[in-house]
Amino acid sequence: MTLRLKKILLLMTPLAIAMFIAAAPVHAADTDLSLSDQGIQTSADGGLLEAMMFYACAAVILASGLAICLSKNIVRMAVYLFGTLAAVALMYFLLLANFIGVIQLIVYAGGTLILLIFGVMLTSKSPWAKFEVKRSELIAAGVVCALFAGMLLFVVVNAEWPLETDAVVVGSSMTQFGTGLLTNYLVPFEAISVLLLVVMIGAAYMARQE
């Protein structure tokens, strides 16, 4: 077995476990209540389509994540990261969180990632553009992935998944969102702003001519 195949298997196993754990509640078959008995209209075709889209997005996220881990070129890593962020945005749209999905595309896929790509392209001739992953680093990454997969498995197995039949769909209010962002969540909002500023300064420092 080649070293590259070992890398793929080592990285794929915990990620695949995490993906199927996250997808388990979607196809929970044993429920105490029936939506049809409660008078709620359901669509089998719609549920199947949503499930197919969910697994398609999960496959894109998994493939892009593996490509990021296995690639040795930072520019290609940034491109694969775009695929991951775009698939996550589609996940938000599937959850009817349209605002968060748009923010995901604008801020991460359209803003921070583009800035990262420009910074990497400006430093494409530097020794950081290509690198070799050490075996110790690969083992450490596999251990961390396995720990995260174990944490997800523990949470999913021990969590209760009640079937809510009296949930009320409430439209999003941009006024309430903006007010909360600049009052109760002002400190995290400013911390993220400072973090983005640090990223810009770091990119400019890395791109400066020696």
C-alpha positions as CSV (number, residue, x, y, z in Angstrom):
1,M,0.0,0.0,0.0
2,T,1.5,3.3,-1.1
3,L,1.9,6.2,1.3
4,R,-0.6,8.3,-0.6
5,L,-3.3,5.6,-0.3
6,K,-2.6,5.4,3.4
7,K,-3.1,9.1,3.7
8,I,-6.4,8.9,1.9
9,L,-7.7,6.0,4.1
10,L,-6.5,7.7,7.3
11,L,-8.2,11.0,6.4
12,M,-11.3,9.5,4.8
13,T,-12.4,7.2,7.7
14,P,-13.1,9.8,10.4
15,L,-14.5,12.3,7.9
16,A,-16.9,9.7,6.5
17,I,-17.9,8.7,10.0
18,A,-18.6,12.3,10.9
19,M,-20.6,12.8,7.6
20,F,-22.9,9.8,8.2
21,I,-23.3,10.7,11.9
22,A,-24.5,14.1,10.8
23,A,-26.9,12.6,8.3
24,A,-28.3,10.0,10.6
25,P,-31.2,12.2,12.0
26,V,-32.3,12.8,8.4
27,H,-33.4,9.2,7.9
28,A,-34.6,8.4,11.4
29,A,-37.2,5.8,10.8
30,D,-38.4,5.0,14.3
31,T,-40.6,7.9,15.6
32,D,-43.3,8.0,18.3
33,L,-45.5,10.4,16.3
34,S,-46.6,10.5,12.7
35,L,-46.8,13.7,10.8
36,S,-49.7,12.5,8.8
37,D,-51.6,11.6,12.0
38,Q,-51.1,15.1,13.2
39,G,-52.7,16.6,10.1
40,I,-49.4,17.8,8.6
41,Q,-49.0,17.4,4.9
42,T,-45.7,15.9,3.8
43,S,-44.2,15.2,0.4
44,A,-42.2,12.1,-0.1
45,D,-40.7,13.4,-3.3
46,G,-39.6,16.6,-1.6
47,G,-38.0,14.7,1.2
48,L,-36.2,12.4,-1.2
49,L,-34.9,15.4,-3.2
50,E,-33.7,17.2,0.0
51,A,-32.0,14.0,1.1
52,M,-30.3,13.7,-2.3
53,M,-29.2,17.3,-2.2
54,F,-27.9,16.9,1.3
55,Y,-25.8,13.9,0.5
56,A,-24.5,15.6,-2.7
57,C,-23.4,18.6,-0.6
58,A,-21.9,16.3,2.0
59,A,-20.0,14.4,-0.7
60,V,-18.6,17.7,-2.1
61,I,-17.6,18.8,1.4
62,L,-15.9,15.5,2.0
63,A,-14.1,15.4,-1.4
64,S,-13.0,19.1,-1.1
65,G,-11.7,18.5,2.5
66,L,-9.7,15.5,1.4
67,A,-8.3,17.4,-1.5
68,I,-7.2,20.2,0.8
69,C,-5.5,17.7,3.1
70,L,-3.8,15.8,0.3
71,S,-2.8,18.7,-1.9
72,K,0.8,20.0,-1.7
73,N,0.0,23.3,-3.5
74,I,-1.5,26.2,-1.4
75,V,-3.2,27.8,-4.4
76,R,-5.0,24.5,-5.1
77,M,-5.9,24.2,-1.5
78,A,-7.6,27.6,-1.6
79,V,-9.6,26.5,-4.7
80,Y,-10.7,23.3,-2.9
81,L,-11.6,25.4,0.1
82,F,-14.0,27.4,-2.1
83,G,-15.8,24.2,-3.0
84,T,-16.1,23.4,0.7
85,L,-17.5,26.8,1.7
86,A,-19.9,26.8,-1.3
87,A,-21.3,23.4,-0.3
88,V,-21.7,24.5,3.3
89,A,-23.7,27.5,2.0
90,L,-25.9,25.1,0.1
91,M,-26.5,23.3,3.3
92,Y,-27.7,26.5,4.9
93,F,-30.1,27.0,2.0
94,L,-31.5,23.5,2.5
95,L,-32.1,24.4,6.2
96,L,-34.0,27.5,4.9
97,A,-31.4,29.7,6.6
98,N,-31.1,31.9,3.4
99,F,-29.5,34.8,5.1
100,I,-26.8,32.7,6.7
101,G,-26.2,31.0,3.4
102,V,-25.8,34.3,1.6
103,I,-23.4,35.6,4.2
104,Q,-21.5,32.4,3.9
105,L,-21.0,33.0,0.2
106,I,-20.3,36.8,0.4
107,V,-18.1,36.9,3.5
108,Y,-16.2,33.6,3.3
109,A,-16.4,32.4,-0.3
110,G,-16.5,35.8,-1.9
111,G,-14.4,37.9,0.6
112,T,-12.0,36.2,2.9
113,L,-11.2,33.3,0.4
114,I,-10.5,35.7,-2.4
115,L,-8.2,37.7,-0.2
116,L,-6.4,34.5,0.8
117,I,-6.1,33.5,-2.9
118,F,-4.5,36.8,-3.8
119,G,-2.1,36.6,-0.9
120,V,-1.1,33.1,-1.9
121,M,-0.7,33.9,-5.5
122,L,1.5,36.8,-4.6
123,T,3.7,34.5,-2.6
124,S,3.6,31.6,-5.1
125,K,7.4,31.6,-5.5
126,S,8.0,31.5,-1.8
127,P,9.1,28.2,0.0
128,W,5.7,28.1,1.7
129,A,3.8,27.6,-1.6
130,K,4.7,23.9,-1.7
131,F,5.6,21.7,1.2
132,E,5.8,18.0,2.2
133,V,3.6,16.7,5.0
134,K,5.6,14.8,7.6
135,R,4.5,11.4,8.9
136,S,4.2,12.8,12.5
137,E,2.0,15.6,11.3
138,L,-0.2,13.1,9.4
139,I,-0.5,10.9,12.5
140,A,-1.4,13.9,14.6
141,A,-4.1,15.0,12.1
142,G,-5.6,11.5,12.0
143,V,-5.8,11.4,15.8
144,V,-7.5,14.8,15.9
145,C,-10.0,13.7,13.2
146,A,-10.7,10.5,15.1
147,L,-11.3,12.5,18.3
148,F,-13.7,14.8,16.6
149,A,-15.6,11.8,15.0
150,G,-15.8,10.2,18.5
151,M,-17.2,13.4,20.0
152,L,-19.8,13.6,17.2
153,L,-20.8,10.0,17.7
154,F,-21.1,10.4,21.5
155,V,-23.3,13.5,21.0
156,V,-25.6,11.9,18.4
157,V,-26.0,8.7,20.3
158,N,-26.8,10.4,23.6
159,A,-28.9,13.3,22.3
160,E,-32.7,13.1,22.1
161,W,-34.3,13.9,18.8
162,P,-37.9,14.8,19.6
163,L,-40.4,15.2,16.7
164,E,-41.7,18.8,16.9
165,T,-45.2,19.0,15.4
166,D,-46.2,22.4,16.8
167,A,-43.2,24.4,15.5
168,V,-44.0,27.8,14.1
169,V,-42.1,29.1,11.2
170,V,-41.1,32.7,11.9
171,G,-39.8,35.0,9.2
172,S,-36.4,36.5,9.8
173,S,-36.2,40.1,10.8
174,M,-33.2,42.1,9.6
175,T,-33.9,44.8,12.0
176,Q,-33.8,42.5,15.0
177,F,-30.7,40.8,13.6
178,G,-28.9,44.1,13.2
179,T,-29.9,45.4,16.6
180,G,-28.7,42.1,18.3
181,L,-25.5,42.2,16.3
182,L,-24.6,45.7,17.6
183,T,-25.9,45.3,21.2
184,N,-25.7,41.8,22.7
185,Y,-23.1,40.4,20.2
186,L,-21.0,43.6,19.7
187,V,-17.9,42.1,21.3
188,P,-17.8,39.0,19.1
189,F,-18.6,41.2,16.0
190,E,-15.7,43.5,16.7
191,A,-13.4,40.5,17.5
192,I,-14.1,39.1,14.1
193,S,-13.4,42.5,12.5
194,V,-10.0,42.7,14.3
195,L,-9.3,39.1,13.2
196,L,-10.0,40.0,9.5
197,L,-7.7,43.0,9.9
198,V,-5.0,40.8,11.2
199,V,-5.5,38.5,8.2
200,M,-5.1,41.4,5.8
201,I,-2.0,42.6,7.6
202,G,-0.5,39.1,7.6
203,A,-1.3,38.7,3.9
204,A,0.4,42.1,3.1
205,Y,3.4,41.1,5.2
206,M,3.8,37.8,3.4
207,A,3.4,39.4,0.0
208,R,5.9,42.1,0.5
209,Q,9.1,41.9,-1.6
210,E,12.2,40.8,0.2
